[in-house]
């Protein structure tokens, strides 16, 4: 009877059940059949709820990231306060044992405090995970019977490749290789127990020193290279929309200026598995080199890009004036910054007035290659990606000629 009930399970399997569900059902039936033979018992009727469970497992999908998590911005500088761990205290004790009146001092030393160490990790790309305050672990105090306190474990802060550490405006470390470490704050030394002060002159010392405080420093962390390419343009030129069109980055997009207040980085992956990082720099305004509208902080992001993408709004009058103003602001901030390899992108080509302005722009800027694109419709985006790859290949060749190591994303 129980055999017929087990075999009838195969008839209850719905035709749309997945292969995994059929296998699970057969596996349960075989186990029950073997159990009944071994114990010489009969089986009760059971349901096929295992099929529904298997079917539900097959329909599970990976949760999609929310828009808030996708719009996390890129951080290329951070101010950090670091405090090394405090050393453990030494202790003052004397050995006590029956029939041993003068056992002598046996107070142990305290353990050393933990260091704060910056370590380069290749998988880390941004300083966004760095918090503003780090405190090292404290050492353990000494105990009686000459027990020494345990040294505290060190605290490691993972930083990206190319992190520059500054203190009071001067560079104290340049972390440029994977696994490289820099001790940002030393932990304090452990105190000495009274056993340490035992001598021929003083056979019963009662002196014990406390542990030292750890080193305290305020450091400025900056990335030497933020991205391969940086998109430069005035507010509401469509830089964030263009970054969405060419990469998986999701910066906030709206129909008003200054939507982007922090840089975003998107990664473009080509068929040969080469990756190019493109940064969406917040829009700068005229007079940015005099720190108008947080101009200096925005221009600092551009300084950390290897080549530039000037994004012009073709829907405005005289778009060539935008390029002249942008190059002027870059040159006033840092001489030679506007001379880096660049290309000119004319955005919003889908608007009717943009086609007329594109003809005028090409007449004014005959010496430059202008790539008209539409971030909204995706028109001519493939040509932009090909030109971007040419700029990246030129960057690799220049670094090889100079004998430098190119930045790989």
Secondary structure as the mmCIF struct_conf table of DSSP 4:
data_model
#
loop_
_struct_conf.conf_type_id
_struct_conf.id
_struct_conf.beg_label_comp_id
_struct_conf.beg_label_asym_id
_struct_conf.beg_label_seq_id
_struct_conf.end_label_comp_id
_struct_conf.end_label_asym_id
_struct_conf.end_label_seq_id
HELX_RH_AL_P HELX_RH_AL_P1 UNK A 2 UNK A 7
HELX_RH_3T_P HELX_RH_3T_P1 UNK A 8 UNK A 12
BEND BEND1 UNK A 13 UNK A 13
TURN_TY1_P TURN_TY1_P1 UNK A 15 UNK A 16
HELX_RH_AL_P HELX_RH_AL_P2 UNK A 19 UNK A 39
TURN_TY1_P TURN_TY1_P2 UNK A 40 UNK A 40
HELX_RH_AL_P HELX_RH_AL_P3 UNK A 49 UNK A 59
HELX_LH_PP_P HELX_LH_PP_P1 UNK A 62 UNK A 66
HELX_RH_AL_P HELX_RH_AL_P4 UNK A 67 UNK A 70
TURN_TY1_P TURN_TY1_P3 UNK A 71 UNK A 71
HELX_LH_PP_P HELX_LH_PP_P2 UNK A 72 UNK A 74
STRN STRN1 UNK A 77 UNK A 83
HELX_LH_PP_P HELX_LH_PP_P3 UNK A 84 UNK A 90
STRN STRN2 UNK A 94 UNK A 94
STRN STRN3 UNK A 97 UNK A 97
TURN_TY1_P TURN_TY1_P4 UNK A 98 UNK A 99
STRN STRN4 UNK A 100 UNK A 100
BEND BEND2 UNK A 101 UNK A 101
STRN STRN5 UNK A 105 UNK A 105
HELX_LH_PP_P HELX_LH_PP_P4 UNK A 107 UNK A 115
STRN STRN6 UNK A 116 UNK A 120
TURN_TY1_P TURN_TY1_P5 UNK A 122 UNK A 123
BEND BEND3 UNK A 127 UNK A 127
TURN_TY1_P TURN_TY1_P6 UNK A 128 UNK A 129
BEND BEND4 UNK A 132 UNK A 132
STRN STRN7 UNK A 133 UNK A 135
HELX_LH_PP_P HELX_LH_PP_P5 UNK A 136 UNK A 142
STRN STRN8 UNK A 143 UNK A 143
TURN_TY1_P TURN_TY1_P7 UNK A 144 UNK A 146
STRN STRN9 UNK A 147 UNK A 147
HELX_LH_PP_P HELX_LH_PP_P6 UNK A 148 UNK A 154
STRN STRN10 UNK A 155 UNK A 159
TURN_TY1_P TURN_TY1_P8 UNK A 161 UNK A 162
STRN STRN11 UNK A 163 UNK A 167
TURN_TY1_P TURN_TY1_P9 UNK A 168 UNK A 169
STRN STRN12 UNK A 170 UNK A 175
BEND BEND5 UNK A 177 UNK A 177
TURN_TY1_P TURN_TY1_P10 UNK A 178 UNK A 179
STRN STRN13 UNK A 181 UNK A 185
HELX_LH_PP_P HELX_LH_PP_P7 UNK A 186 UNK A 193
HELX_RH_3T_P HELX_RH_3T_P2 UNK A 194 UNK A 197
BEND BEND6 UNK A 200 UNK A 201
BEND BEND7 UNK A 203 UNK A 204
HELX_LH_PP_P HELX_LH_PP_P8 UNK A 209 UNK A 215
STRN STRN14 UNK A 216 UNK A 223
BEND BEND8 UNK A 224 UNK A 224
STRN STRN15 UNK A 227 UNK A 232
TURN_TY1_P TURN_TY1_P11 UNK A 235 UNK A 236
BEND BEND9 UNK A 237 UNK A 238
HELX_RH_AL_P HELX_RH_AL_P5 UNK A 239 UNK A 246
BEND BEND10 UNK A 247 UNK A 248
BEND BEND11 UNK A 255 UNK A 257
BEND BEND12 UNK A 262 UNK A 262
STRN STRN16 UNK A 264 UNK A 269
TURN_TY1_P TURN_TY1_P12 UNK A 271 UNK A 272
BEND BEND13 UNK A 273 UNK A 273
STRN STRN17 UNK A 275 UNK A 280
HELX_LH_PP_P HELX_LH_PP_P9 UNK A 281 UNK A 284
TURN_TY1_P TURN_TY1_P13 UNK A 286 UNK A 287
HELX_RH_3T_P HELX_RH_3T_P3 UNK A 288 UNK A 290
TURN_TY1_P TURN_TY1_P14 UNK A 291 UNK A 293
BEND BEND14 UNK A 294 UNK A 294
HELX_RH_AL_P HELX_RH_AL_P6 UNK A 295 UNK A 303
TURN_TY1_P TURN_TY1_P15 UNK A 304 UNK A 304
STRN STRN18 UNK A 305 UNK A 313
TURN_TY1_P TURN_TY1_P16 UNK A 314 UNK A 315
BEND BEND15 UNK A 316 UNK A 317
TURN_TY1_P TURN_TY1_P17 UNK A 319 UNK A 319
HELX_RH_AL_P HELX_RH_AL_P7 UNK A 320 UNK A 333
BEND BEND16 UNK A 334 UNK A 334
TURN_TY1_P TURN_TY1_P18 UNK A 335 UNK A 336
HELX_RH_3T_P HELX_RH_3T_P4 UNK A 337 UNK A 339
BEND BEND17 UNK A 340 UNK A 340
STRN STRN19 UNK A 342 UNK A 347
TURN_TY1_P TURN_TY1_P19 UNK A 349 UNK A 350
BEND BEND18 UNK A 351 UNK A 351
HELX_RH_AL_P HELX_RH_AL_P8 UNK A 352 UNK A 364
TURN_TY1_P TURN_TY1_P20 UNK A 366 UNK A 367
BEND BEND19 UNK A 368 UNK A 368
STRN STRN20 UNK A 370 UNK A 372
STRN STRN21 UNK A 374 UNK A 374
TURN_TY1_P TURN_TY1_P21 UNK A 375 UNK A 378
STRN STRN22 UNK A 379 UNK A 379
TURN_TY1_P TURN_TY1_P22 UNK A 380 UNK A 380
HELX_RH_AL_P HELX_RH_AL_P9 UNK A 381 UNK A 402
TURN_TY1_P TURN_TY1_P23 UNK A 403 UNK A 403
HELX_LH_PP_P HELX_LH_PP_P10 UNK A 404 UNK A 408
#
